[in-house]
Amino acid sequence: MDVSAAEFRKNFFQILGQVEQTHEVVVITKRGKPVARLVSVDKGEKKDPLIGALAGLGRTKGDLTEPVVDAAVWELD
């Protein structure tokens, strides 16, 4: 739904309540051009799908605190 900035200012609480109930996106326009978008925030908002996407797919072998290479081949500055 598109709403002019003047109409949005005049009916702010009514439009806000409508967005909360219907989850409909409201595009606020100024002189016919979109300038902002009003969307609802769900309580069950989903996380970024990339976070944790690879969880459980990797495997480790041995003790993760042990050096990967022999200490004799290390070079110190």
Buried (B, 14 or more C-beta within 10 A) or exposed (E): EEBEEEEBEEEEEEBBEBBEEEEEEBBBBEEEEEEEEBEBEEEEEEEEEEEEEEEEEEEEEEEEEEEEEEEEEEEEE
